[in-house]
Amino acid sequence: INTFDGALYAEADLSVGKFTATPGVRVSHAFVHGQVRDAVDPRLWARLQLLDTTSLKGSVGLYTQPPAGTDMEAPPFGTPGLTHEKAFQSSLGVAHRFTDFINLDVTGFYNRRFENVVSPGTTKVNDDGTVTTTRASNLGLGRAYGLELMLRHEVSKNFFGWLAYTLNRSEERRVGSGREYLVGSFDQTHILTAVASYTLPLGFEVGARFRYVTGRPKSA
């Protein structure tokens, strides 16, 4: 399928005392199945150094992606009129450094997805009484919210590692369905990850990774 998706990024760092802001913008141009889709995504990251060892940080931004080329096929295999899928993402957290090597990062997040591609699409009653349903439409809504925690040991002479935990809730619904948000098919409620690496004599290095995830519900 003839598709192209390219983008340009621009960012600027602005500092006033202990406060740093990084405004940015992503401008994208997509060519999908003979149709053009453009998007402009503004974003902002900010950080406030409360103490020498503690900082407050946050971010907001718009993120988009064009529909898949297969979804833009001509009927009945696709829906050519689809537009970008969109998501508003935000976070607020605190970072604290205990020692030169050990630090803790705790972040809360909320993401709202809208105009997502879902199937089947819209239903239309034709003049002759027949009913036509499009293959897909931009009627999908979603949201995800939760908390992330990371305890990290920075790279030292012999050791590096981190322990991360995410408590997450991901939900979906359809515009006009009259239904409440339901747990999404990609929901992962608990995510626990541990990584460690240790340098041995004679140039050897040993490492390990452990990951435990719950969720990913499936429809009956």
N, CA, C and O of each residue as an XYZ file, in Angstrom:
880
protein
N       0.849     -1.187      0.000
C       0.000      0.000      0.000
C       0.887      1.239      0.000
O       1.859      1.312      0.751
N       0.553      2.206     -0.836
C       1.341      3.414     -0.977
C       1.100      4.345      0.215
O       0.079      5.031      0.263
N       2.022      4.375      1.169
C       1.871      5.223      2.347
C       3.186      5.908      2.681
O       4.266      5.398      2.383
N       3.072      7.074      3.304
C       4.232      7.812      3.792
C       3.817      8.581      5.034
O       2.735      9.166      5.075
N       4.678      8.581      6.048
C       4.403      9.325      7.275
C       5.706      9.931      7.755
O       6.607      9.215      8.193
N       5.807     11.255      7.674
C       7.025     11.941      8.098
C       6.695     13.088      9.033
O       5.573     13.596      9.028
N       7.679     13.503      9.844
C       7.416     14.557     10.819
C       8.679     15.339     11.130
O       9.794     14.840     10.972
N       8.486     16.574     11.573
C       9.559     17.432     12.059
C       9.269     17.786     13.515
O       8.119     18.014     13.893
N      10.333     17.829     14.332
C      10.207     18.172     15.749
C      10.967     19.468     16.015
O      12.003     19.727     15.404
N      10.448     20.267     16.920
C      11.162     21.459     17.383
C      10.943     21.595     18.885
O       9.819     21.465     19.369
N      12.027     21.857     19.623
C      11.960     22.036     21.066
C      12.862     23.189     21.484
O      13.838     23.502     20.802
N      12.529     23.822     22.611
C      13.349     24.901     23.160
C      13.377     24.760     24.674
O      12.342     24.504     25.289
N      14.546     24.924     25.284
C      14.695     24.877     26.736
C      14.750     26.297     27.284
O      15.587     27.102     26.875
N      13.839     26.596     28.224
C      13.771     27.913     28.840
C      13.950     27.747     30.344
O      13.204     27.000     30.977
N      14.941     28.440     30.926
C      15.237     28.293     32.348
C      15.173     29.647     33.050
O      15.724     30.644     32.583
N      14.476     29.643     34.196
C      14.406     30.823     35.052
C      14.639     30.350     36.485
O      13.752     29.758     37.100
N      15.821     30.610     37.009
C      16.141     30.132     38.344
C      16.106     28.610     38.406
O      16.816     27.930     37.665
N      15.275     28.088     39.294
C      15.160     26.651     39.474
C      14.078     26.018     38.612
O      13.804     24.823     38.726
N      13.463     26.823     37.749
C      12.376     26.327     36.894
C      12.848     26.196     35.454
O      13.470     27.107     34.906
N      12.546     25.056     34.852
C      12.895     24.805     33.451
C      11.661     24.343     32.692
O      10.957     23.430     33.125
N      11.406     24.981     31.559
C      10.280     24.597     30.699
C      10.812     24.255     29.321
O      11.718     24.907     28.804
N      10.225     23.212     28.734
C      10.622     22.791     27.387
C       9.374     22.699     26.517
O       8.757     21.637     26.440
N       8.989     23.796     25.861
C       7.881     23.715     24.908
C       8.360     23.049     23.623
O       9.520     23.183     23.233
N       7.462     22.342     22.982
C       7.812     21.665     21.740
C       6.614     21.501     20.832
O       5.470     21.677     21.253
N       6.883     21.164     19.589
C       5.807     20.938     18.629
C       6.276     19.897     17.618
O       7.438     19.876     17.213
N       5.350     19.044     17.226
C       5.614     18.034     16.198
C       4.646     18.281     15.051
O       3.431     18.280     15.250
N       5.173     18.491     13.863
C       4.364     18.719     12.669
C       4.549     17.519     11.742
O       5.667     17.218     11.323
N       3.457     16.843     11.429
C       3.565     15.614     10.636
C       2.767     15.725      9.335
O       1.781     16.456      9.239
N       3.228     14.981      8.359
C       2.563     14.913      7.056
C       2.476     13.443      6.650
O       3.492     12.753      6.558
N       1.268     12.980      6.413
C       1.060     11.584      6.021
C       0.351     11.521      4.681
O      -0.545     12.312      4.387
N       0.779     10.561      3.880
C       0.129     10.281      2.604
C      -0.287      8.818      2.643
O       0.556      7.923      2.585
N      -1.590      8.581      2.742
C      -2.104      7.232      2.939
C      -3.140      6.921      1.866
O      -4.190      7.562      1.804
N      -2.849      5.958      1.040
C      -3.798      5.514      0.021
C      -4.311      6.673     -0.839
O      -5.504      6.763     -1.129
N      -3.389      7.558     -1.242
C      -3.752      8.667     -2.108
C      -4.360      9.862     -1.399
O      -4.752     10.827     -2.055
N      -4.452      9.824     -0.070
C      -5.027     10.934      0.678
C      -3.987     11.540      1.625
O      -3.120     10.843      2.150
N      -4.096     12.849      1.828
C      -3.156     13.573      2.674
C      -3.768     13.784      4.054
O      -4.937     14.150      4.180
N      -2.958     13.549      5.088
C      -3.367     13.781      6.469
C      -2.237     14.538      7.171
O      -1.123     14.027      7.286
N      -2.526     15.763      7.642
C      -1.545     16.577      8.344
C      -1.971     16.769      9.796
O      -3.159     16.714     10.113
N      -0.994     16.996     10.679
C      -1.291     17.200     12.097
C      -0.215     18.072     12.736
O       0.953     18.032     12.351
N      -0.639     18.859     13.720
C       0.266     19.694     14.510
C       0.040     19.352     15.980
O      -1.066     19.524     16.492
N       1.083     18.869     16.662
C       0.961     18.402     18.042
C       1.810     19.265     18.979
O       3.031     19.107     19.006
N       1.197     20.178     19.751
C       1.959     20.960     20.729
C       2.202     20.151     22.004
O       1.373     19.328     22.394
N       3.350     20.394     22.650
C       3.715     19.660     23.863
C       4.505     20.563     24.803
O       5.136     21.527     24.372
N       4.460     20.234     26.098
C       5.189     21.028     27.080
C       5.678     20.136     28.207
O       4.913     19.349     28.765
N       6.962     20.264     28.539
C       7.568     19.589     29.686
C       8.081     20.663     30.650
O       8.601     21.686     30.205
N       7.946     20.449     31.938
C       8.393     21.433     32.924
C       9.013     20.720     34.123
O       8.646     19.594     34.458
N       9.961     21.405     34.756
C      10.654     20.837     35.916
C      11.012     21.961     36.890
O      11.534     23.000     36.485
N      10.728     21.744     38.174
C      11.039     22.701     39.220
C      11.930     22.023     40.250
O      11.547     21.018     40.849
N      13.127     22.581     40.455
C      14.067     22.016     41.413
C      13.715     22.528     42.804
O      14.099     23.639     43.170
N      12.992     21.732     43.578
C      12.554     22.152     44.908
C      13.725     22.223     45.883
O      13.878     23.206     46.608
N      14.551     21.172     45.895
C      15.742     21.085     46.733
C      16.894     20.595     45.867
O      16.703     20.261     44.697
N      18.077     20.554     46.439
C      19.221     20.044     45.676
C      19.013     18.601     45.254
O      19.538     18.165     44.230
N      18.244     17.858     46.045
C      18.050     16.432     45.776
C      16.639     16.089     45.314
O      16.363     14.927     45.019
N      15.735     17.072     45.243
C      14.331     16.784     44.939
C      13.804     17.759     43.889
O      14.047     18.963     43.967
N      13.085     17.226     42.914
C      12.504     18.067     41.873
C      11.088     17.612     41.547
O      10.747     16.436     41.673
N      10.277     18.573     41.127
C       8.907     18.330     40.687
C       8.863     18.467     39.178
O       9.442     19.400     38.622
N       8.179     17.543     38.508
C       8.173     17.571     37.046
C       6.776     17.253     36.520
O       5.985     16.591     37.191
N       6.483     17.734     35.309
C       5.179     17.476     34.710
C       5.233     17.662     33.205
O       6.182     18.229     32.664
N       4.196     17.175     32.540
C       4.142     17.304     31.086
C       2.695     17.238     30.604
O       1.851     16.593     31.226
N       2.422     17.910     29.494
C       1.143     17.815     28.789
C       1.455     17.826     27.296
O       2.452     18.407     26.867
N       0.614     17.196     26.525
C       0.873     17.202     25.090
C      -0.177     16.452     24.298
O      -0.916     15.621     24.827
N      -0.221     16.768     23.018
C      -1.117     16.105     22.071
C      -0.287     15.175     21.195
O       0.774     15.557     20.700
N      -0.779     13.949     21.008
C      -0.079     12.949     20.202
C      -1.062     12.368     19.180
O      -2.196     12.030     19.520
N      -0.619     12.259     17.944
C      -1.498     11.752     16.886
C      -0.776     10.721     16.039
O       0.453     10.680     15.990
N      -1.567      9.885     15.371
C      -1.016      8.974     14.375
C      -2.061      8.786     13.280
O      -3.257      8.730     13.568
N      -1.618      8.687     12.024
C      -2.566      8.528     10.927
C      -3.181      7.133     10.939
O      -2.606      6.209     11.514
N      -4.344      6.973     10.310
C      -4.933      5.638     10.221
C      -4.049      4.705      9.400
O      -3.270      5.153      8.559
N      -4.177      3.418      9.648
C      -3.391      2.432      8.908
C      -3.820      2.402      7.446
O      -4.974      2.670      7.112
N      -2.875      2.076      6.598
C      -3.183      2.012      5.176
C      -4.275      1.009      4.851
O      -5.093      1.254      3.965
N      -4.301     -0.119      5.556
C      -5.331     -1.129      5.307
C      -6.717     -0.620      5.681
O      -7.707     -1.024      5.072
N      -6.802      0.280      6.692
C      -8.101      0.841      7.069
C      -8.609      1.863      6.058
O      -9.795      2.193      6.055
N      -7.715      2.368      5.194
C      -8.096      3.380      4.213
C      -8.411      2.779      2.847
O      -8.592      3.507      1.871
N      -8.477      1.455      2.781
C      -8.846      0.795      1.530
C     -10.230      1.246      1.084
O     -11.028      1.720      1.893
N     -10.508      1.097     -0.198
C     -11.834      1.432     -0.719
C     -12.868      0.445     -0.181
O     -12.533     -0.708      0.088
N     -14.127      0.882     -0.020
C     -15.178     -0.037      0.449
C     -15.283     -1.251     -0.473
O     -15.019     -1.129     -1.669
N     -15.659     -2.414      0.050
C     -16.095     -2.677      1.415
C     -14.961     -3.063      2.371
O     -15.222     -3.444      3.512
N     -13.694     -2.968      1.912
C     -12.571     -3.429      2.730
C     -12.063     -2.368      3.700
O     -11.357     -2.698      4.653
N     -12.402     -1.119      3.481
C     -11.921     -0.055      4.345
C     -12.820      1.166      4.293
O     -13.903      1.133      3.710
N     -12.356      2.242      4.909
C     -13.102      3.501      4.951
C     -12.135      4.633      4.611
O     -11.352      5.036      5.471
N     -12.166      5.155      3.396
C     -11.193      6.166      2.960
C     -11.245      7.478      3.739
O     -10.255      8.210      3.741
N     -12.344      7.804      4.395
C     -12.483      9.095      5.054
C     -11.928      9.173      6.464
O     -12.166     10.165      7.152
N     -11.205      8.175      6.916
C     -10.689      8.182      8.283
C      -9.657      9.295      8.491
O      -8.966      9.698      7.555
N      -9.561      9.787      9.740
C      -8.611     10.836     10.089
C      -7.661     10.338     11.180
O      -7.712      9.175     11.578
N      -6.799     11.233     11.653
C      -5.813     10.874     12.675
C      -6.480     10.365     13.952
O      -7.533     10.856     14.360
N      -5.853      9.383     14.564
C      -6.190      9.005     15.935
C      -5.426      9.940     16.866
O      -4.278     10.287     16.587
N      -6.055     10.355     17.979
C      -5.464     11.385     18.821
C      -5.442     10.962     20.284
O      -6.246     10.139     20.722
N      -4.506     11.539     21.028
C      -4.414     11.279     22.462
C      -3.835     12.503     23.158
O      -2.829     13.061     22.720
N      -4.476     12.911     24.240
C      -3.940     13.952     25.121
C      -3.281     13.253     26.298
O      -3.924     12.471     27.000
N      -2.000     13.531     26.517
C      -1.251     12.847     27.563
C      -0.736     13.864     28.583
O      -0.251     14.935     28.218
N      -0.847     13.512     29.867
C      -0.376     14.395     30.926
C       0.258     13.579     32.042
O      -0.081     12.413     32.246
N       1.179     14.203     32.757
C       1.847     13.520     33.868
C       2.313     14.541     34.894
O       2.549     15.705     34.569
N       2.442     14.091     36.136
C       2.958     14.922     37.215
C       3.685     14.006     38.185
O       3.144     12.988     38.616
N       4.923     14.375     38.529
C       5.687     13.480     39.377
C       6.766     14.192     40.169
O       6.971     15.399     40.036
N       7.443     13.424     40.989
C       8.534     13.940     41.806
C       9.724     12.990     41.707
O       9.555     11.771     41.685
N      10.912     13.550     41.649
C      12.145     12.764     41.591
C      13.028     13.141     42.779
O      13.183     14.320     43.095
N      13.600     12.139     43.431
C      14.437     12.391     44.605
C      15.709     11.551     44.508
O      15.662     10.361     44.195
N      16.829     12.184     44.779
C      18.119     11.504     44.756
C      18.585     11.256     46.188
O      18.839     12.203     46.933
N      18.699      9.987     46.572
C      19.142      9.626     47.915
C      20.662      9.717     48.040
O      21.187     10.250     49.018
N      21.356      9.187     47.035
C      22.818      9.235     47.001
C      23.245      9.581     45.581
O      22.406      9.842     44.719
N      24.551      9.581     45.344
C      25.046      9.847     43.989
C      24.597      8.781     43.004
O      24.574      9.026     41.798
N      24.236      7.591     43.504
C      23.884      6.487     42.616
C      22.414      6.065     42.707
O      21.878      5.522     41.741
N      21.759      6.301     43.831
C      20.399      5.799     44.039
C      19.391      6.936     43.991
O      19.536      7.928     44.705
N      18.371      6.797     43.154
C      17.326      7.809     43.051
C      15.966      7.158     42.862
O      15.861      6.013     42.423
N      14.934      7.909     43.201
C      13.551      7.424     43.133
C      12.727      8.393     42.308
O      12.847      9.610     42.449
N      11.882      7.835     41.442
C      11.014      8.638     40.589
C       9.588      8.121     40.712
O       9.331      6.947     40.445
N       8.650      8.990     41.117
C       7.238      8.626     41.244
C       6.418      9.568     40.355
O       6.506     10.789     40.491
N       5.626      8.998     39.450
C       4.892      9.808     38.482
C       3.459      9.309     38.326
O       3.226      8.115     38.136
N       2.510     10.225     38.405
C       1.121      9.915     38.082
C       0.821     10.373     36.662
O       1.387     11.362     36.197
N      -0.064      9.663     35.970
C      -0.345     10.017     34.576
C      -1.834      9.859     34.259
O      -2.546      9.072     34.881
N      -2.271     10.630     33.276
C      -3.632     10.512     32.752
C      -3.572     10.769     31.253
O      -3.092     11.813     30.813
N      -4.055      9.823     30.482
C      -4.078      9.919     29.022
C      -5.505      9.742     28.516
O      -6.195      8.801     28.906
N      -5.941     10.641     27.653
C      -7.276     10.529     27.061
C      -7.138     10.383     25.550
O      -6.551     11.234     24.882
N      -7.685      9.298     25.028
C      -7.636      9.024     23.600
C      -8.995      9.353     22.971
O     -10.038      9.105     23.574
N      -8.975      9.906     21.771
C     -10.221     10.228     21.096
C     -10.021     10.167     19.582
O      -8.905     10.230     19.068
N     -11.149     10.042     18.900
C     -11.157      9.868     17.436
C     -10.318      8.668     17.017
O      -9.693      8.677     15.957
N     -10.309      7.638     17.855
C      -9.584      6.414     17.511
C     -10.371      5.583     16.505
O     -11.601      5.628     16.483
N      -9.676      4.839     15.690
C     -10.316      4.009     14.668
C     -10.879      2.751     15.320
O     -10.154      2.009     15.982
N     -12.178      2.516     15.127
C     -12.839      1.319     15.634
C     -13.653      0.677     14.509
O     -14.012      1.328     13.528
N     -13.928     -0.589     14.676
C     -14.715     -1.333     13.694
C     -15.797     -2.128     14.415
O     -15.527     -2.684     15.480
N     -17.022     -2.203     13.871
C     -17.493     -1.594     12.623
C     -17.659     -0.090     12.750
O     -17.581      0.471     13.843
N     -17.894      0.563     11.592
C     -18.020      2.008     11.567
C     -19.453      2.471     11.752
O     -20.216      1.891     12.524
N     -19.802      3.517     11.038
C     -21.147      4.082     11.148
C     -22.134      3.324     10.265
O     -21.750      2.705      9.273
N     -23.402      3.383     10.641
C     -24.472      2.723      9.886
C     -25.382      3.778      9.260
O     -25.783      4.735      9.922
N     -25.702      3.596      7.987
C     -26.517      4.561      7.260
C     -27.652      3.835      6.549
O     -27.452      2.794      5.923
N     -28.871      4.420      6.664
C     -30.034      3.872      5.954
C     -30.140      4.572      4.604
O     -30.302      5.791      4.552
N     -30.050      3.820      3.521
C     -30.104      4.376      2.178
C     -31.538      4.704      1.763
O     -32.497      4.289      2.415
N     -31.666      5.450      0.677
C     -32.989      5.868      0.185
C     -33.876      4.682     -0.180
O     -35.101      4.763     -0.083
N     -33.257      3.588     -0.598
C     -34.052      2.417     -0.978
C     -34.371      1.515      0.206
O     -34.938      0.435      0.035
N     -34.002      1.964      1.420
C     -34.315      1.186      2.609
C     -33.226      0.225      3.043
O     -33.309     -0.348      4.129
N     -32.215      0.038      2.224
C     -31.115     -0.843      2.615
C     -30.218     -0.140      3.632
O     -30.240      1.083      3.773
N     -29.452     -0.931      4.315
C     -28.573     -0.397      5.359
C     -27.122     -0.654      4.974
O     -26.762     -1.763      4.578
N     -26.293      0.380      5.092
C     -24.866      0.264      4.797
C     -24.058      0.596      6.042
O     -24.279      1.627      6.677
N     -23.131     -0.269      6.384
C     -22.246     -0.042      7.523
C     -20.809      0.054      7.029
O     -20.317     -0.844      6.345
N     -20.146      1.138      7.375
C     -18.755      1.293      6.956
C     -17.853      0.335      7.741
O     -18.197     -0.134      8.825
N     -16.700      0.069      7.155
C     -15.776     -0.881      7.771
C     -15.225     -0.356      9.097
O     -15.063     -1.121     10.048
N     -14.938      0.950      9.162
C     -14.353      1.541     10.366
C     -14.763      3.005     10.475
O     -15.295      3.579      9.525
N     -14.514      3.605     11.636
C     -14.829      5.011     11.860
C     -13.964      5.553     12.984
O     -13.332      4.790     13.715
N     -13.937      6.879     13.121
C     -13.174      7.525     14.192
C     -14.059      7.781     15.412
O     -14.142      8.907     15.902
N     -14.711      6.741     15.891
C     -15.639      6.875     17.012
C     -15.111      6.269     18.306
O     -15.856      6.142     19.278
N     -13.853      5.900     18.330
C     -13.298      5.262     19.519
C     -12.808      6.264     20.551
O     -12.135      7.237     20.215
N     -13.151      6.018     21.810
C     -12.672      6.811     22.935
C     -11.906      5.905     23.888
O     -12.173      4.706     23.966
N     -10.967      6.474     24.600
C     -10.223      5.678     25.573
C      -9.563      6.568     26.604
O      -9.408      7.771     26.397
N      -9.181      5.978     27.699
C      -8.450      6.709     28.728
C      -7.584      5.731     29.501
O      -7.908      4.550     29.625
N      -6.482      6.242     30.016
C      -5.592      5.433     30.847
C      -5.057      6.322     31.954
O      -4.716      7.483     31.724
N      -4.986      5.774     33.145
C      -4.494      6.565     34.271
C      -3.841      5.627     35.282
O      -4.174      4.445     35.369
N      -2.920      6.179     36.028
C      -2.236      5.325     36.988
C      -1.025      5.990     37.595
O      -0.894      7.214     37.584
N      -0.139      5.162     38.127
C       1.034      5.628     38.857
C       2.230      4.770     38.481
O       2.132      3.546     38.391
N       3.364      5.432     38.262
C       4.603      4.738     37.945
C       5.640      5.043     39.022
O       5.760      6.178     39.483
N       6.379      4.019     39.411
C       7.425      4.169     40.414
C       8.691      3.497     39.904
O       8.653      2.355     39.446
N       9.812      4.208     39.983
C      11.084      3.614     39.559
C      12.170      3.932     40.580
O      12.435      5.096     40.880
N      12.796      2.878     41.110
C      13.949      2.994     41.993
C      15.167      2.553     41.196
O      15.256      1.403     40.767
N      16.103      3.475     41.001
C      17.214      3.206     40.088
C      18.566      3.341     40.795
O      18.787      4.244     41.602
N      19.452      2.416     40.462
C      20.854      2.517     40.854
C      21.634      2.845     39.582
O      21.762      2.005     38.691
N      22.151      4.062     39.504
C      22.868      4.483     38.305
C      24.121      3.647     38.085
O      24.557      2.910     38.969
N      24.681      3.772     36.917
C      25.868      2.989     36.559
C      27.034      3.368     37.469
O      27.432      4.530     37.538
N      27.566      2.381     38.157
C      28.747      2.571     38.994
C      29.873      1.709     38.425
O      29.780      1.218     37.299
N      30.912      1.532     39.193
C      32.056      0.770     38.700
C      31.675     -0.670     38.381
O      32.135     -1.232     37.388
N      30.820     -1.274     39.235
C      30.512     -2.691     39.050
C      29.027     -3.001     38.868
O      28.686     -4.097     38.423
N      28.145     -2.073     39.196
C      26.720     -2.434     39.254
C      25.831     -1.378     38.606
O      26.099     -0.178     38.646
N      24.768     -1.887     38.011
C      23.702     -1.031     37.491
C      22.392     -1.816     37.598
O      22.364     -3.022     37.352
N      21.298     -1.120     37.968
C      20.028     -1.825     38.029
C      18.885     -0.896     38.387
O      19.105      0.220     38.857
N      17.656     -1.362     38.164
C      16.486     -0.595     38.561
C      15.289     -1.507     38.783
O      15.192     -2.600     38.224
N      14.382     -1.015     39.620
C      13.145     -1.713     39.937
C      12.001     -0.763     39.614
O      11.967      0.360     40.117
N      11.065     -1.203     38.781
C       9.975     -0.343     38.344
C       8.633     -1.041     38.547
O       8.500     -2.248     38.347
N       7.648     -0.247     38.950
C       6.294     -0.769     39.136
C       5.298      0.240     38.588
O       5.414      1.439     38.841
N       4.315     -0.253     37.832
C       3.257      0.588     37.281
C       1.905      0.023     37.668
O       1.627     -1.159     37.465
N       1.071      0.881     38.226
C      -0.330      0.555     38.497
C      -1.142      1.310     37.464
O      -1.142      2.541     37.452
N      -1.835      0.585     36.594
C      -2.431      1.196     35.416
C      -3.869      0.724     35.217
O      -4.226     -0.407     35.548
N      -4.672      1.614     34.671
C      -6.037      1.266     34.279
C      -6.276      1.841     32.892
O      -6.156      3.050     32.692
N      -6.612      0.988     31.934
C      -6.861      1.415     30.569
C      -8.286      1.028     30.177
O      -8.666     -0.138     30.279
N      -9.075      2.014     29.726
C     -10.497      1.797     29.452
C     -10.863      2.324     28.068
O     -10.206      3.213     27.528
N     -11.929      1.754     27.510
C     -12.367      2.122     26.168
C     -13.891      2.191     26.107
O     -14.593      1.533     26.875
N     -14.377      2.996     25.183
C     -15.797      2.986     24.857
C     -15.986      3.608     23.483
O     -15.031      4.095     22.879
N     -17.188      3.590     23.003
C     -17.497      4.057     21.662
C     -18.459      5.232     21.746
O     -19.410      5.200     22.527
N     -18.219      6.272     20.946
C     -19.101      7.430     20.912
C     -20.513      7.010     20.491
O     -20.688      6.302     19.500
N     -21.509      7.454     21.252
C     -22.896      7.164     20.904
C     -23.369      5.785     21.282
O     -24.500      5.415     20.969
N     -22.525      5.005     21.954
C     -22.921      3.640     22.310
C     -23.833      3.620     23.532
O     -24.561      2.650     23.744
N     -23.801      4.686     24.342
C     -24.589      4.704     25.560
C     -24.001      3.854     26.662
O     -24.611      3.707     27.722
N     -22.830      3.294     26.433
C     -22.194      2.422     27.416
C     -21.139      3.199     28.209
O     -20.573      4.177     27.720
N     -20.890      2.753     29.423
C     -19.840      3.338     30.232
C     -18.482      2.806     29.753
O     -18.414      1.881     28.942
N     -17.422      3.401     30.264
C     -16.091      2.898     29.940
C     -15.916      1.477     30.466
O     -16.315      1.162     31.587
N     -15.311      0.622     29.632
C     -14.997     -0.749     30.011
C     -13.487     -0.946     29.947
O     -12.787     -0.228     29.234
N     -12.999     -1.916     30.692
C     -11.569     -2.217     30.666
C     -11.153     -2.586     29.241
O     -11.771     -3.447     28.615
N     -10.119     -1.940     28.735
C      -9.694     -2.168     27.366
C      -8.930     -3.462     27.185
O      -8.436     -4.055     28.144
N      -8.843     -3.886     25.942
C      -8.182     -5.156     25.639
C      -6.675     -5.087     25.872
O      -6.024     -6.126     25.982
N      -6.108     -3.880     25.950
C      -4.674     -3.730     26.176
C      -4.364     -3.317     27.614
O      -3.234     -2.929     27.914
N      -5.349     -3.395     28.501
C      -5.128     -3.021     29.893
C      -4.126     -3.969     30.551
O      -4.236     -5.190     30.439
N      -3.160     -3.386     31.231
C      -2.208     -4.155     32.041
C      -2.197     -3.513     33.424
O      -1.560     -2.480     33.629
N      -2.899     -4.121     34.365
C      -3.130     -3.498     35.667
C      -1.851     -3.337     36.471
O      -1.579     -2.256     36.995
N      -1.068     -4.394     36.572
C       0.173     -4.357     37.340
C       1.340     -4.722     36.428
O       1.298     -5.731     35.723
N       2.374     -3.897     36.449
C       3.583     -4.171     35.672
C       4.781     -4.005     36.595
O       5.070     -2.903     37.059
N       5.470     -5.098     36.855
C       6.651     -5.081     37.721
C       7.864     -5.522     36.907
O       7.850     -6.583     36.282
N       8.912     -4.699     36.920
C      10.107     -5.002     36.141
C      11.352     -4.787     36.998
O      11.474     -3.778     37.692
N      12.257     -5.734     36.941
C      13.530     -5.615     37.659
C      14.672     -5.919     36.691
O      14.622     -6.904     35.953
N      15.687     -5.080     36.698
C      16.848     -5.242     35.822
C      18.105     -5.044     36.651
O      18.171     -4.125     37.467
N      19.103     -5.896     36.451
C      20.366     -5.761     37.176
C      21.520     -6.241     36.308
O      21.385     -7.174     35.517
N      22.649     -5.581     36.476
C      23.846     -5.955     35.726
C      25.068     -5.755     36.630
O      25.204     -4.719     37.282
N      25.953     -6.757     36.662
C      27.130     -6.694     37.537
C      28.381     -7.067     36.731
O      28.388     -8.024     35.956
N      29.425     -6.283     36.941
C      30.680     -6.519     36.233
C      31.576     -7.452     37.046
O      31.853     -7.211     38.221
N      32.019     -8.520     36.391
C      32.885     -9.512     37.022
C      34.339     -9.278     36.613
O      34.608     -8.503     35.695
N      35.264     -9.936     37.282
C      36.670     -9.837     36.868
C      36.872    -10.400     35.451
O      36.006    -11.088     34.911
N      38.018    -10.095     34.877
C      38.442    -10.603     33.564
C      37.529    -10.112     32.445
O      37.469    -10.738     31.387
N      36.806     -8.990     32.660
C      36.003     -8.397     31.601
C      34.643     -9.018     31.394
O      33.951     -8.667     30.439
N      34.237     -9.929     32.257
C      32.913    -10.534     32.131
C      31.850     -9.668     32.818
O      32.133     -8.921     33.755
N      30.649     -9.795     32.327
C      29.518     -9.076     32.906
C      28.298     -9.990     32.919
O      28.012    -10.654     31.923
N      27.577    -10.029     34.036
C      26.393    -10.862     34.152
C      25.188     -9.965     34.423
O      25.276     -9.003     35.187
N      24.071    -10.287     33.793
C      22.881     -9.470     33.956
C      21.625    -10.334     33.966
O      21.639    -11.484     33.527
N      20.550     -9.762     34.470
C      19.273    -10.481     34.521
C      18.126     -9.489     34.430
O      18.267     -8.323     34.801
N      16.989     -9.961     33.933
C      15.790     -9.138     33.853
C      14.587     -9.981     34.227
O      14.475    -11.134     33.812
N      13.680     -9.401     35.016
C      12.454    -10.076     35.422
C      11.287     -9.135     35.175
O      11.360     -7.945     35.483
N      10.199     -9.680     34.612
C       9.018     -8.856     34.322
C       7.758     -9.658     34.632
O       7.611    -10.803     34.207
N       6.857     -9.033     35.381
C       5.583     -9.674     35.755
C       4.462     -8.710     35.414
O       4.485     -7.551     35.827
N       3.470     -9.195     34.651
C       2.377     -8.351     34.172
C       1.044     -9.058     34.377
O       0.927    -10.260     34.137
N       0.042     -8.307     34.822
C      -1.320     -8.832     34.897
C      -2.220     -8.000     33.996
O      -1.906     -6.849     33.693
N      -3.328     -8.574     33.572
C      -4.281     -7.855     32.741
C      -4.482     -8.502     31.391
O      -4.583     -9.724     31.280
N      -4.541     -7.658     30.346
C      -4.836     -8.100     28.982
C      -6.097     -8.952     28.941
O      -6.053    -10.109     28.525
N      -7.238     -8.377     29.379
C      -8.489     -9.162     29.369
C      -8.898     -9.536     27.956
O      -8.577     -8.838     26.994
N      -9.610    -10.647     27.849
C     -10.113    -11.139     26.568
C     -11.622    -11.293     26.655
O     -12.163    -11.698     27.683
N     -12.291    -10.962     25.556
C     -13.747    -11.099     25.509
C     -14.137    -12.559     25.472
O     -13.463    -13.376     24.845
N     -15.225    -12.886     26.144
C     -15.692    -14.276     26.164
C     -16.316    -14.639     24.822
O     -16.770    -15.768     24.637
